[in-house]
């Protein structure tokens, strides 16, 4: 089946008619604290549509949603500001695009540290078992 070039539309131009609330009802509901954090993270992404546009996931011709990575970036950026003593609303107001980009590096660095610690624990565990067995 041939598709004319005039009929092809970018996924951002297609209206999302999928009932997301129905599918969300099938999964586990987040607790109020998690729900509030996710709401703030989505607000942070809405503040910078050019950054969230880069993080969209596509399935065929339909835009699925902003990826969980983008939501993580928003949550990490807001939580870093809140650790400095800001309220959530103030942190959201003070958020910059640079904060969101830095959050990606912070999350990646945290994962590298966790992998390194797991390797150290495994090595210590294997060296103790070799000493006990030998």
N, C-alpha and C positions, 0 to 999 in steps of 0.2 A: 504494500500500500504506500503510495507516494504522498508525501506531505509537502504542500506548497510553502515556500519561504514566508509568505505573508501570513500564514496560519500559525506559525511558530511564535510562541510568546515566552518571555522570560518568566521563571517561576515567581518572581516578585510581583508580576503583573496579574497573576491568577488569584482570584478571591478564594480564601480558605473557607469552605462550607462544611468541613468535617466537624462533627460534634465531639470536641475534646473532653467535655464534662462527662459524657457517657463512658468513654474509655477510661477516664481517670477514676470513675466509680468502681472499676473492677480491681484496682490495686489498693494497696494499703494507704490510708490517709495519713499525711504527716501531722505531727503534733503541732500545737499552736506556735511554739518557738521556731520550729523548722519552717512552718508556713510563713511566718513573719520574715524570717531571713531570706527565703526564696522570693517573697514579694519585693523586698528591698533590693535584692540582687537583680531582679527583672527591671525595677525602676532605674537602677544604675545603667543597665544595658540600653534602656529606652532613652536615656539621656545622651547616648552616643550611638546613633543608628549606623554610622559609617563603620564602627568597629564590630557591631553585632552582625552587619551584613556580611562581613568576611567569615563569620562563624556559622552561617546557616548551613543546614544539612539538606540535601535534596534526594528525593526518591523518584526517579523518572522525571516527569514533568511537574510534579507537585513539590512545593516547598514543605518539608516536614516541620521544622521548627528551628529555633536557634539552638545550637548544640549545647550539651551539658557543660562542655568546656567553657563556653562563654558565660554561662550561669555561674560556674565555679570562679571565673575571673572576677565577676561582679561581687560575689560573696566574699572572696579573699580581700579584694580592694576595700570593701566597706568594713570588714572586720579589722583590718589593719588600722584604719582611721579610728574605729571605736576603741581599739586598744590604747590609743593615744589620749583617751578620755573624752572623745566627742560622742554626742548622742547620735542615734541612727539618722535622724533627719538632718542634723548638722553635717554628718559625715557624707550623706548623699549630696547635700548642697555644695560641699567642698571638693567633691570628687572630680578628678580630671581624667582625660584620656590617657595621660601618662601613668596614672595610678592603675588603670585597668591593664595596661601593657606590662607594668612592673609586676602585677599580681600573677601573671602567667609565669614569669621567671621565678617568683617566690614559691609557687606551687610546685614547679618542676624541681627546684632545688630541694624542697622538703621531701619529695619523693626519692630523690637521689640519696639523701641522708638516711631515709628509712631503709632503702635497699642495702646500703652499706652496713647499717646496724644489723640487719638480718643476716648478712654474710658473716659478720664477725661472730654473731651468736652461733651460727651453724658450724663455723670453724672451731670454736671453743668446744662445742658439743661433740664434734667428731674427734678432736684431740683427746678429750677426757675419756671417751669410750675406747680409743686405741690404747691409752695408758692403763685402763682398767683390765682390758682383755689381754694385754701382752705381758 
